[in-house]
Structure formats: structure tokens, C-alpha cells
Amino acid sequence: ARVLGVVNDLRQHTPAQVTYELWEQTYTVPSGVDIFINATSIGLHPHGDAMPDVDLRGASKSMLVTDVVFNPVETRLLQEAKGLGLATLDGLSMLVHQGVFAFELWTGEQAPIAVMKQALYDALNPSN
């Protein structure tokens, strides 16, 4: 699976302990996990009510929950995490910062992060 290449790369280039587990039933996050990443399309518009089959209740209160889904900005997974008092990082911010990196690499100029984020948000929510 492609994910194993990512896991091996992270293991080789970071000091972090990186694990990958295949979901076959509800995944209960153990208390020793520092970051939980949803790298699937579960919860992506128009299925914003969907959420990975995960139980965050046993997670450490210092765990960061991230979701690569950028539309909706606050996925059900992130809502659940916030409800448990966990820190979150949304996919819109990740997408914007990919653009920031590319902008700065190509132009040598500092990217207008707030403008870029607002423009992306407006493009995803034309009624606002």
C-alpha cells in the first residue's frame, strides 16, 4: 500500500515513532498518541456528516487531531475532537500552507497568508 512508503519515509527522516494501523472496526485511540491524522476523504463535501470510525474519548488531552478534508472546513471529526477539548488542525489551513510554500518558493516573496486563506474559503463557500 502507498501508505507504507509514507510511514517508512517518516520513520527514516524524523525522530518520531510512526505507526500505521488498518481500520477494520472502530479504532480506539490509545492515550500515548500525540497526533491523529485523517488522510482519507471521509467527511468531504457532500458527505460532511460522515466521520472515520474512530473513538477519541481515550486519547490524551494533549493529542492533536488533524483532518486533510478542507470542505467543510470543520469536519465532524474535528467537531468531535473539539468537543473533547482536543486541539485540531483543519484541511483548509493545510491546503493554504501548501500554497504558501509554493508561492514563497517560486516568488521569493512572503505569501499573503490571510488573503490566500480567505480567498480559498470564499471559493468553497460562495453563498457567504
CNS distance restraints for C-alpha pairs under 8 A (distance, minus, plus):
assign (resid   1 and name CA) (resid   5 and name CA) 7.58 0.50 0.50
assign (resid   2 and name CA) (resid   6 and name CA) 6.95 0.50 0.50
assign (resid   3 and name CA) (resid   7 and name CA) 6.20 0.50 0.50
assign (resid   4 and name CA) (resid   8 and name CA) 6.04 0.50 0.50
assign (resid   4 and name CA) (resid  20 and name CA) 7.77 0.50 0.50
assign (resid   5 and name CA) (resid   9 and name CA) 6.09 0.50 0.50
assign (resid   6 and name CA) (resid  10 and name CA) 6.15 0.50 0.50
assign (resid   7 and name CA) (resid  11 and name CA) 6.14 0.50 0.50
assign (resid   7 and name CA) (resid  18 and name CA) 6.52 0.50 0.50
assign (resid   7 and name CA) (resid  19 and name CA) 7.05 0.50 0.50
assign (resid   7 and name CA) (resid  20 and name CA) 7.05 0.50 0.50
assign (resid   8 and name CA) (resid  12 and name CA) 6.19 0.50 0.50
assign (resid   9 and name CA) (resid  13 and name CA) 6.14 0.50 0.50
assign (resid  10 and name CA) (resid  14 and name CA) 5.60 0.50 0.50
assign (resid  10 and name CA) (resid  16 and name CA) 7.74 0.50 0.50
assign (resid  10 and name CA) (resid  18 and name CA) 6.96 0.50 0.50
assign (resid  11 and name CA) (resid  15 and name CA) 7.09 0.50 0.50
assign (resid  11 and name CA) (resid  16 and name CA) 6.86 0.50 0.50
assign (resid  11 and name CA) (resid  17 and name CA) 6.91 0.50 0.50
assign (resid  11 and name CA) (resid  18 and name CA) 6.11 0.50 0.50
assign (resid  23 and name CA) (resid  27 and name CA) 6.38 0.50 0.50
assign (resid  25 and name CA) (resid  53 and name CA) 7.08 0.50 0.50
assign (resid  26 and name CA) (resid  53 and name CA) 4.94 0.50 0.50
assign (resid  26 and name CA) (resid  54 and name CA) 5.26 0.50 0.50
assign (resid  26 and name CA) (resid  55 and name CA) 6.75 0.50 0.50
assign (resid  27 and name CA) (resid  53 and name CA) 6.36 0.50 0.50
assign (resid  27 and name CA) (resid  54 and name CA) 4.61 0.50 0.50
assign (resid  27 and name CA) (resid  55 and name CA) 5.99 0.50 0.50
assign (resid  28 and name CA) (resid  54 and name CA) 5.88 0.50 0.50
assign (resid  28 and name CA) (resid  55 and name CA) 4.70 0.50 0.50
assign (resid  28 and name CA) (resid  56 and name CA) 6.40 0.50 0.50
assign (resid  28 and name CA) (resid  57 and name CA) 7.88 0.50 0.50
assign (resid  28 and name CA) (resid  58 and name CA) 7.10 0.50 0.50
assign (resid  29 and name CA) (resid  33 and name CA) 7.09 0.50 0.50
assign (resid  29 and name CA) (resid  54 and name CA) 7.29 0.50 0.50
assign (resid  29 and name CA) (resid  55 and name CA) 6.28 0.50 0.50
assign (resid  29 and name CA) (resid  56 and name CA) 5.63 0.50 0.50
assign (resid  29 and name CA) (resid  57 and name CA) 7.68 0.50 0.50
assign (resid  29 and name CA) (resid  58 and name CA) 6.18 0.50 0.50
assign (resid  29 and name CA) (resid  59 and name CA) 5.49 0.50 0.50
assign (resid  30 and name CA) (resid  58 and name CA) 6.02 0.50 0.50
assign (resid  30 and name CA) (resid  59 and name CA) 5.55 0.50 0.50
assign (resid  30 and name CA) (resid  60 and name CA) 7.66 0.50 0.50
assign (resid  31 and name CA) (resid  58 and name CA) 5.85 0.50 0.50
assign (resid  31 and name CA) (resid  59 and name CA) 4.44 0.50 0.50
assign (resid  31 and name CA) (resid  60 and name CA) 4.61 0.50 0.50
assign (resid  32 and name CA) (resid  59 and name CA) 7.40 0.50 0.50
assign (resid  32 and name CA) (resid  60 and name CA) 6.55 0.50 0.50
assign (resid  33 and name CA) (resid  59 and name CA) 6.99 0.50 0.50
assign (resid  33 and name CA) (resid  60 and name CA) 6.93 0.50 0.50
assign (resid  33 and name CA) (resid  63 and name CA) 6.50 0.50 0.50
assign (resid  34 and name CA) (resid  60 and name CA) 7.51 0.50 0.50
assign (resid  34 and name CA) (resid  62 and name CA) 6.95 0.50 0.50
assign (resid  34 and name CA) (resid  63 and name CA) 4.59 0.50 0.50
assign (resid  34 and name CA) (resid  64 and name CA) 6.33 0.50 0.50
assign (resid  35 and name CA) (resid  63 and name CA) 5.32 0.50 0.50
assign (resid  35 and name CA) (resid  64 and name CA) 4.67 0.50 0.50
assign (resid  35 and name CA) (resid  65 and name CA) 5.88 0.50 0.50
assign (resid  35 and name CA) (resid  66 and name CA) 7.47 0.50 0.50
assign (resid  36 and name CA) (resid  63 and name CA) 7.28 0.50 0.50
assign (resid  36 and name CA) (resid  64 and name CA) 6.24 0.50 0.50
assign (resid  36 and name CA) (resid  65 and name CA) 4.83 0.50 0.50
assign (resid  36 and name CA) (resid  66 and name CA) 6.10 0.50 0.50
assign (resid  37 and name CA) (resid  65 and name CA) 6.10 0.50 0.50
assign (resid  37 and name CA) (resid  66 and name CA) 4.78 0.50 0.50
assign (resid  37 and name CA) (resid  67 and name CA) 5.80 0.50 0.50
assign (resid  37 and name CA) (resid  68 and name CA) 7.63 0.50 0.50
assign (resid  38 and name CA) (resid  52 and name CA) 7.64 0.50 0.50
assign (resid  38 and name CA) (resid  66 and name CA) 6.23 0.50 0.50
assign (resid  38 and name CA) (resid  67 and name CA) 4.73 0.50 0.50
assign (resid  38 and name CA) (resid  68 and name CA) 6.26 0.50 0.50
assign (resid  38 and name CA) (resid  69 and name CA) 7.98 0.50 0.50
assign (resid  39 and name CA) (resid  67 and name CA) 6.46 0.50 0.50
assign (resid  39 and name CA) (resid  68 and name CA) 5.52 0.50 0.50
assign (resid  39 and name CA) (resid  69 and name CA) 7.69 0.50 0.50
assign (resid  40 and name CA) (resid  68 and name CA) 7.31 0.50 0.50
assign (resid  40 and name CA) (resid  69 and name CA) 7.57 0.50 0.50
assign (resid  41 and name CA) (resid  68 and name CA) 7.82 0.50 0.50
assign (resid  41 and name CA) (resid  69 and name CA) 6.22 0.50 0.50
assign (resid  42 and name CA) (resid  47 and name CA) 7.50 0.50 0.50
assign (resid  42 and name CA) (resid  50 and name CA) 6.09 0.50 0.50
assign (resid  42 and name CA) (resid  51 and name CA) 5.88 0.50 0.50
assign (resid  42 and name CA) (resid  52 and name CA) 6.19 0.50 0.50
assign (resid  42 and name CA) (resid  69 and name CA) 7.68 0.50 0.50
assign (resid  43 and name CA) (resid  47 and name CA) 5.29 0.50 0.50
assign (resid  43 and name CA) (resid  48 and name CA) 4.45 0.50 0.50
assign (resid  43 and name CA) (resid  49 and name CA) 6.16 0.50 0.50
assign (resid  43 and name CA) (resid  50 and name CA) 4.59 0.50 0.50
assign (resid  43 and name CA) (resid  51 and name CA) 5.48 0.50 0.50
assign (resid  43 and name CA) (resid  52 and name CA) 7.79 0.50 0.50
assign (resid  43 and name CA) (resid  69 and name CA) 6.89 0.50 0.50
assign (resid  43 and name CA) (resid  72 and name CA) 7.82 0.50 0.50
assign (resid  43 and name CA) (resid  75 and name CA) 6.18 0.50 0.50
assign (resid  43 and name CA) (resid  76 and name CA) 6.96 0.50 0.50
assign (resid  43 and name CA) (resid  77 and name CA) 7.92 0.50 0.50
assign (resid  44 and name CA) (resid  48 and name CA) 5.47 0.50 0.50
assign (resid  44 and name CA) (resid  50 and name CA) 7.93 0.50 0.50
assign (resid  44 and name CA) (resid  69 and name CA) 5.73 0.50 0.50
assign (resid  44 and name CA) (resid  70 and name CA) 7.31 0.50 0.50
assign (resid  44 and name CA) (resid  71 and name CA) 5.76 0.50 0.50
assign (resid  44 and name CA) (resid  72 and name CA) 6.61 0.50 0.50
assign (resid  44 and name CA) (resid  75 and name CA) 7.86 0.50 0.50
assign (resid  45 and name CA) (resid  71 and name CA) 5.61 0.50 0.50
assign (resid  45 and name CA) (resid  72 and name CA) 6.16 0.50 0.50
assign (resid  48 and name CA) (resid  71 and name CA) 7.82 0.50 0.50
assign (resid  48 and name CA) (resid  72 and name CA) 6.39 0.50 0.50
assign (resid  48 and name CA) (resid  75 and name CA) 6.38 0.50 0.50
assign (resid  48 and name CA) (resid  76 and name CA) 6.90 0.50 0.50
assign (resid  49 and name CA) (resid  75 and name CA) 7.72 0.50 0.50
assign (resid  49 and name CA) (resid  76 and name CA) 6.16 0.50 0.50
assign (resid  50 and name CA) (resid  76 and name CA) 6.82 0.50 0.50
assign (resid  51 and name CA) (resid  75 and name CA) 7.78 0.50 0.50
assign (resid  51 and name CA) (resid  76 and name CA) 5.91 0.50 0.50
assign (resid  51 and name CA) (resid  77 and name CA) 5.62 0.50 0.50
assign (resid  52 and name CA) (resid  77 and name CA) 7.23 0.50 0.50
assign (resid  56 and name CA) (resid  80 and name CA) 7.99 0.50 0.50
assign (resid  56 and name CA) (resid  81 and name CA) 6.97 0.50 0.50
assign (resid  56 and name CA) (resid  84 and name CA) 7.93 0.50 0.50
assign (resid  57 and name CA) (resid  84 and name CA) 7.07 0.50 0.50
assign (resid  59 and name CA) (resid  63 and name CA) 6.70 0.50 0.50
assign (resid  61 and name CA) (resid  85 and name CA) 6.83 0.50 0.50
assign (resid  61 and name CA) (resid  86 and name CA) 5.78 0.50 0.50
assign (resid  62 and name CA) (resid  86 and name CA) 6.63 0.50 0.50
assign (resid  62 and name CA) (resid  87 and name CA) 7.24 0.50 0.50
assign (resid  63 and name CA) (resid  86 and name CA) 6.27 0.50 0.50
assign (resid  63 and name CA) (resid  87 and name CA) 6.72 0.50 0.50
assign (resid  64 and name CA) (resid  86 and name CA) 6.35 0.50 0.50
assign (resid  64 and name CA) (resid  87 and name CA) 4.92 0.50 0.50
assign (resid  64 and name CA) (resid  88 and name CA) 5.50 0.50 0.50
assign (resid  64 and name CA) (resid  89 and name CA) 7.39 0.50 0.50
assign (resid  65 and name CA) (resid  78 and name CA) 6.94 0.50 0.50
assign (resid  65 and name CA) (resid  81 and name CA) 6.73 0.50 0.50
assign (resid  65 and name CA) (resid  86 and name CA) 7.00 0.50 0.50
assign (resid  65 and name CA) (resid  87 and name CA) 6.25 0.50 0.50
assign (resid  65 and name CA) (resid  88 and name CA) 4.74 0.50 0.50
assign (resid  65 and name CA) (resid  89 and name CA) 6.41 0.50 0.50
assign (resid  66 and name CA) (resid  78 and name CA) 7.36 0.50 0.50
assign (resid  66 and name CA) (resid  88 and name CA) 5.59 0.50 0.50
assign (resid  66 and name CA) (resid  89 and name CA) 4.70 0.50 0.50
assign (resid  66 and name CA) (resid  90 and name CA) 5.94 0.50 0.50
assign (resid  66 and name CA) (resid  91 and name CA) 7.40 0.50 0.50
assign (resid  67 and name CA) (resid  75 and name CA) 7.65 0.50 0.50
assign (resid  67 and name CA) (resid  77 and name CA) 7.54 0.50 0.50
assign (resid  67 and name CA) (resid  78 and name CA) 7.18 0.50 0.50
assign (resid  67 and name CA) (resid  89 and name CA) 6.68 0.50 0.50
assign (resid  67 and name CA) (resid  90 and name CA) 5.45 0.50 0.50
assign (resid  67 and name CA) (resid  91 and name CA) 5.42 0.50 0.50
assign (resid  68 and name CA) (resid  90 and name CA) 6.56 0.50 0.50
assign (resid  68 and name CA) (resid  91 and name CA) 4.05 0.50 0.50
assign (resid  68 and name CA) (resid  92 and name CA) 7.62 0.50 0.50
assign (resid  68 and name CA) (resid  94 and name CA) 7.06 0.50 0.50
assign (resid  69 and name CA) (resid  73 and name CA) 7.31 0.50 0.50
assign (resid  69 and name CA) (resid  75 and name CA) 7.33 0.50 0.50
assign (resid  69 and name CA) (resid  90 and name CA) 7.22 0.50 0.50
assign (resid  69 and name CA) (resid  91 and name CA) 4.83 0.50 0.50
assign (resid  69 and name CA) (resid  92 and name CA) 7.33 0.50 0.50
assign (resid  70 and name CA) (resid  74 and name CA) 7.83 0.50 0.50
assign (resid  70 and name CA) (resid  90 and name CA) 6.66 0.50 0.50
assign (resid  70 and name CA) (resid  91 and name CA) 4.17 0.50 0.50
assign (resid  70 and name CA) (resid  92 and name CA) 4.37 0.50 0.50
assign (resid  70 and name CA) (resid  93 and name CA) 7.90 0.50 0.50
assign (resid  70 and name CA) (resid  95 and name CA) 7.40 0.50 0.50
assign (resid  71 and name CA) (resid  75 and name CA) 7.65 0.50 0.50
assign (resid  71 and name CA) (resid  91 and name CA) 7.81 0.50 0.50
assign (resid  71 and name CA) (resid  92 and name CA) 7.37 0.50 0.50
assign (resid  71 and name CA) (resid 124 and name CA) 7.02 0.50 0.50
assign (resid  73 and name CA) (resid  90 and name CA) 6.23 0.50 0.50
assign (resid  73 and name CA) (resid  91 and name CA) 6.70 0.50 0.50
assign (resid  73 and name CA) (resid  92 and name CA) 5.95 0.50 0.50
assign (resid  74 and name CA) (resid  78 and name CA) 5.84 0.50 0.50
assign (resid  74 and name CA) (resid  79 and name CA) 6.48 0.50 0.50
assign (resid  74 and name CA) (resid  90 and name CA) 6.57 0.50 0.50
assign (resid  75 and name CA) (resid  79 and name CA) 6.23 0.50 0.50
assign (resid  75 and name CA) (resid  90 and name CA) 8.00 0.50 0.50
assign (resid  76 and name CA) (resid  80 and name CA) 6.10 0.50 0.50
assign (resid  77 and name CA) (resid  81 and name CA) 6.22 0.50 0.50
assign (resid  78 and name CA) (resid  82 and name CA) 6.07 0.50 0.50
assign (resid  78 and name CA) (resid  88 and name CA) 6.29 0.50 0.50
assign (resid  78 and name CA) (resid  89 and name CA) 7.92 0.50 0.50
assign (resid  78 and name CA) (resid  90 and name CA) 7.46 0.50 0.50
assign (resid  79 and name CA) (resid  83 and name CA) 6.10 0.50 0.50
assign (resid  80 and name CA) (resid  84 and name CA) 6.49 0.50 0.50
assign (resid  81 and name CA) (resid  85 and name CA) 6.47 0.50 0.50
assign (resid  81 and name CA) (resid  86 and name CA) 5.19 0.50 0.50
assign (resid  81 and name CA) (resid  87 and name CA) 7.24 0.50 0.50
assign (resid  81 and name CA) (resid  88 and name CA) 7.05 0.50 0.50
assign (resid  82 and name CA) (resid  86 and name CA) 5.20 0.50 0.50
assign (resid  82 and name CA) (resid  87 and name CA) 6.59 0.50 0.50
assign (resid  82 and name CA) (resid  88 and name CA) 6.96 0.50 0.50
assign (resid  89 and name CA) (resid  93 and name CA) 7.19 0.50 0.50
assign (resid  89 and name CA) (resid  94 and name CA) 7.82 0.50 0.50
assign (resid  90 and name CA) (resid  94 and name CA) 6.72 0.50 0.50
assign (resid  91 and name CA) (resid  95 and name CA) 6.04 0.50 0.50
assign (resid  92 and name CA) (resid  96 and name CA) 6.10 0.50 0.50
assign (resid  92 and name CA) (resid 117 and name CA) 7.64 0.50 0.50
assign (resid  92 and name CA) (resid 120 and name CA) 7.90 0.50 0.50
assign (resid  92 and name CA) (resid 121 and name CA) 7.78 0.50 0.50
assign (resid  93 and name CA) (resid  97 and name CA) 6.17 0.50 0.50
assign (resid  93 and name CA) (resid 117 and name CA) 7.24 0.50 0.50
assign (resid  94 and name CA) (resid  98 and name CA) 6.31 0.50 0.50
assign (resid  95 and name CA) (resid  99 and name CA) 6.55 0.50 0.50
assign (resid  96 and name CA) (resid 100 and name CA) 6.18 0.50 0.50
assign (resid  96 and name CA) (resid 113 and name CA) 7.43 0.50 0.50
assign (resid  96 and name CA) (resid 116 and name CA) 6.64 0.50 0.50
assign (resid  96 and name CA) (resid 117 and name CA) 5.82 0.50 0.50
assign (resid  96 and name CA) (resid 120 and name CA) 7.63 0.50 0.50
assign (resid  97 and name CA) (resid 101 and name CA) 6.02 0.50 0.50
assign (resid  97 and name CA) (resid 113 and name CA) 7.72 0.50 0.50
assign (resid  98 and name CA) (resid 102 and name CA) 6.35 0.50 0.50
assign (resid  99 and name CA) (resid 103 and name CA) 5.92 0.50 0.50
assign (resid 100 and name CA) (resid 104 and name CA) 6.08 0.50 0.50
assign (resid 100 and name CA) (resid 111 and name CA) 5.59 0.50 0.50
assign (resid 100 and name CA) (resid 112 and name CA) 7.86 0.50 0.50
assign (resid 100 and name CA) (resid 113 and name CA) 6.68 0.50 0.50
assign (resid 101 and name CA) (resid 105 and name CA) 6.03 0.50 0.50
assign (resid 102 and name CA) (resid 106 and name CA) 6.05 0.50 0.50
assign (resid 103 and name CA) (resid 107 and name CA) 5.86 0.50 0.50
assign (resid 103 and name CA) (resid 108 and name CA) 7.67 0.50 0.50
assign (resid 103 and name CA) (resid 109 and name CA) 7.53 0.50 0.50
assign (resid 103 and name CA) (resid 110 and name CA) 7.94 0.50 0.50
assign (resid 103 and name CA) (resid 111 and name CA) 6.24 0.50 0.50
assign (resid 104 and name CA) (resid 108 and name CA) 4.95 0.50 0.50
assign (resid 104 and name CA) (resid 109 and name CA) 5.29 0.50 0.50
assign (resid 104 and name CA) (resid 110 and name CA) 5.78 0.50 0.50
assign (resid 104 and name CA) (resid 111 and name CA) 6.00 0.50 0.50
assign (resid 112 and name CA) (resid 116 and name CA) 6.15 0.50 0.50
assign (resid 113 and name CA) (resid 117 and name CA) 6.07 0.50 0.50
assign (resid 114 and name CA) (resid 118 and name CA) 6.11 0.50 0.50
assign (resid 115 and name CA) (resid 119 and name CA) 6.07 0.50 0.50
assign (resid 116 and name CA) (resid 120 and name CA) 6.24 0.50 0.50
assign (resid 117 and name CA) (resid 121 and name CA) 6.12 0.50 0.50
assign (resid 118 and name CA) (resid 122 and name CA) 6.01 0.50 0.50
assign (resid 119 and name CA) (resid 123 and name CA) 6.13 0.50 0.50
assign (resid 120 and name CA) (resid 124 and name CA) 6.28 0.50 0.50
assign (resid 121 and name CA) (resid 125 and name CA) 6.09 0.50 0.50
assign (resid 122 and name CA) (resid 126 and name CA) 5.62 0.50 0.50
assign (resid 122 and name CA) (resid 128 and name CA) 6.96 0.50 0.50
